[in-house]
Amino acid sequence: MILALLPCLALAVPNPGLTLVTHLHSVDSSDAALGQFETLLAAQASLAPALVSRVSATNLPPTADELAPANCARVSVSGLPGTNHQAALVGHYVRRTGLVSSHAAYESSSGKFLYFNEASDGRTMWVAGPVLGSDQAGLLVQSDSATPQQATGEWYELDEHGAWVSTAAGFAVTCDPVPTTVLTTHIAPAGCAGAQMKALKESMAGISTVLHRNGFVLDLRAAGLMATSLDYKSHAIRDCAPMIQLTNPWAGKVSQPLAVSKCHYDGHKMVVDHASPGKTGVHHDSFACSHKLDKIAQKWNCECRTWKGDGTAAGV
């Protein structure tokens, strides 16, 4: 028996339009300047700004490779309050090209440095200070570790009296990889008319051109969004047709399965061939089938069940 499935339906109107997914490198998802992405995209792709809205912005979690000490491209110094004499040394330090004393060196956006230093008496240490390679420092830890975040000793700070004192509890030097923000942007059509949806689809060419242009990143930086690069990952277009949501018709009922011998999608319709309830000797009031795609196996799985209207088990 070949069954044309009549499912229980619930209709919902989707949010029509174009959804873009872009990865912005060196940008945190909390960056207040993220709105510049939508503003510049709308202007340069000739879109009405009122129709462009950011849906979500989330950080990609760092990979194990990015967190590996030898690969860590950005180190965070944290745990000193704003009133601390060395508060200016708190922040992110990005690894520089080249080595200092055979070790990587790091520089903050405010022009401070974190580097390996060897004293005249042979002691080795990691220090943070205003001059790269200098003995002048505001923070230090005695260590011969390969990177500052691997130093296991106690960190000291130079206080306002010129004395070295232990840093407060909570001070830390950690690997904090440069973030990548997954920015999902929604572009709504002017309306649901066929011509308006067509215009939205045709705008993809202009959007693609903008996002693949090297100068777009420079424009973002000039507007305050300090992305180092971006990757245009994907897009999807949803028209104004209502979304069909299927419900399980046998939920909460006493049901039993019917054997399925065929479950095939021919590109246009789903065909489910199952055992006839009459041939199996089952008396029932209702039966239905469901289908679901196993994305890993790339196989359609079908299930058919039968039940009686009075809630009792279907039977002979």
N, C-alpha and C positions, 0 to 999 in steps of 0.2 A: 504494500500500500504506500502510495506517495502522498504525503500530507502537505497541504498549503497551510502553514502555521498562521493562526490568528491569535497573536499575543494580547495580553492586557497592556494598555498603553497609558502613559501619562505624558502630556505635552508641556514643553517648556520652551520659551523663546530664548535662544542663545544671545550672546553678545557678539553681533556681527562685526566683521572688519578684518583687518590684517594684523597679525601678531608677529613681531620680530624678536628674535633672540640674538643678543650680541654679547660678546665677552670683552670687557674693558680691563686692560691690564694696568696694574699699579693704582687702581682705584678701589677704595673701600665702599661697601654698599651703603654706608651711612653718610657718604660725602654729600654735603648740601648742594654742591654744584652739579649733581647728576641731572638736574632739570635742564641744564644747557644742552645736553644731548638731544632732547626732544625739540628744543627751540631751534637749534641749528639744523637739525634734520628737516623740520617743517619748512624752514626758510630756503634751504639749499635744494630740496627735492620738490619745491613749489607746492607744498601741502598747506592747507589751512591750519594754522597753529591750534585753533580750538578743537580740532579733531584728533590731535595727538596727545596721548596720555601714557605715563609710565604705569605699568601694571605691577611690577615687583622688581626688587633689586636684592640679590643675595650673594654672599661671598662663596666662591668655590673653596672647599676645604683644601689645605695644603697637602701635597702628596708626600709620601715617605721619602722620596728622592729630594724634594725641596727642603725637608726637615733634617736631612743628613748633615752633620756638622761641616763636612768638607764642601757641601754644595750650598749651604745657607747663604743667600744673597742679601739678607737684611737682618740686623740684630736690634732688639729692643732693650733699652735701658729704662727701668721703671722703678717706682717705689719711693721716690723722694718727693716730699710735699713742695708746693710752690714757694714756700717761705724758706726752704733749705738753701744754704749758701751755694750749693752745687746744682740747684734746680735747672740751670741752663743746660746741663749735660744730659738731662732726661730726654728721651725721644727715640726715633728710629735712626739707625746708622746703616747706610747702604755700602756694600763691599766695593772698594775701588779696584781699578786695574793695577796690576803690579803688586809687589811685595814690599814690606818693611821688616827688616831683620828676619827675612825668610818666612814671614807670616803674612796672611791677608790683613789688610787695614780697611777701616770703615769710616765713612764720613756722614754726618748728619746734614739735614737741609739748612741748619743754622750755622754751618761751617765749623763744627766741632769734630774731633777725631777720636777713634777708638783703635788702639794699635798695640803691638807687642814691643816691649822695650827691655834692653839688657843694661843693667847698671854697671858702673865701673868696678864694683866689687864682685861681679859675676852673677848677682841675683837677677832672675828673669821675672817679668811681670806683664800683665795687661793693664794699660792705663787709658784714661779718657781725659782729654784736655784740649786747649785751643790751638796747639801747634803740632802738626804731624811730625813724629819722630823725636820730639823734644823731651827733656826730663821734666818740664813743667806739666803738672797734672792736677786734676781735681778729684779723680777717682783712681784707685789701683787695687789690684789683687796680685799677690805673689804666686806665680804659677809658670809652668813651662808647657801648658796645654796648647794644642794646635789652634784652637779658636777660643774667644773670650767666654762663650756660653758653656764651654767644657771646663772652665776653671772651677776647681772644687774648694779653693781656699776662701778666706773671709775678705770681703771687699771693705776698703777704707775710703773715707772722704776727708778732704782738707777743709777744716772748719774756718770760721771767720777770724780765729785767732792764730791761724797758721799751724795748727796741730792736726795730726792724723788721728781720726777717731773712727770707730766701727760704724758702718752704715746702719740705718734703722731697720727693724724687722720689716720684711716685705720688699726690701730692695732685691732686684733680680736683673740679670742679663740673660736674655733668652733669644732663641732663633724665632723670628717672626717674619716668615716669607712675604715678599711683595704680594699684595692681594690681587685677585682677579674677581671682578664683579660680573655676575650673570644678570644682564639687564633685559627685562622683558617689556617691550613697548607695544602698546595697542594703538592702531590707527583706525578710527571708525569711518564708515562711509558717510557721505552727506545725507543719504537716505537709502531706502531699500529698493528703489526703482532699478530696473535692469541696467539703464545707462549709468546710474551712479555706481553700481557694483562693478560694472565694466571699467569705469574710470579708475576705481580703486585698484583693480587688478593691473591696469596698464601703468599705474604709478610705480609698480615694482621696478621697472627699468631705471627710472630716475633715482629711486631709493638705493638700488644696488650700486649705481654709479657713484653716488655720494659716499656710501660706506666703504667702497673699495678705493677711494681716492686718498692718497697719502696726506694731502693737505687738510683733510677733515680732522685728523688728530691734532694738527697744529692749531686749527681753529678752536677745537675743544680746549686746548691748553691756554690759548689766548683768552678764552672766556672763563678760565678758572678751574676747569676740570682737567687735572694733571695726569691724564692717561698717557702711557708710553706707547701703546698700540691698541688696536681693537681687532677682533675677529668676528665677522658676520657669520653666525652659525646656522641659522635656519629661519624660515618664515612659514606661516600657514594662513590661509584665507578661509573665513567662514561666512557664508551668505546669510540672508535673512530668513531662510526656511526654519520652521520650528524643529527643535531637537526631539527625537522619539526616544523615550526611556522605557525599557521593558521591565515589567515586574514579574515575579515568579507566581504563576497562577495556582500552584499546588501548595504554596506556603501555608503552614498551619493545618493542612488536611492530612487525613490518613490515606496514603497513596502507595502504589506499587509500580515497579518499572515494567515497561514494555521493551522487548528485545529490539535493538536497532541494527539493521543489516547494512544500511547505507547512509552516509552523511557526506554530501558532496556540494561544493559551491562551484558553479560553472562560470563565474564572473558576472552573473546577472541575478541569479536567484539561488537560494539554498534548497536542496532536495534532501528530504529525510525519508527513508524507507524503513518502516518498523513493522513488527508483527501485528496482525489484526487482533483487536480484543476479542472478537467473536471466535476466531480460530483457537485462541488460548483458553476459551471457556470462561473468560472473565466478564462479568456483568458490571457495567459502570455507567455513570451519568456524564462524566467529562474526562477528557484526556488532552494533553498538550505536550509539545516538544520544545526543547531549548537547544541552543548551539553556542559554542564558544571556541575562538581560535587559540590554539596553543602556539604562542609566538616562537617558542624555542624549537619545537618540533615541526612548526609550520604545518599543523594538522588541525582540521576542524573536529571537535568532539561534540557529539549530540547525545541528548538524553530525552527519553519519553516516559511519561508516567500517567497512570489512570487513577481515578478516585470516584467515590459515590457522593451524591449531593447531601446525604443525611449525615456525613461525617464518619460513617463506619467504613471498615476496610472493604475494598472491592473484592468480590469473590464469586464463586460459582453459584 
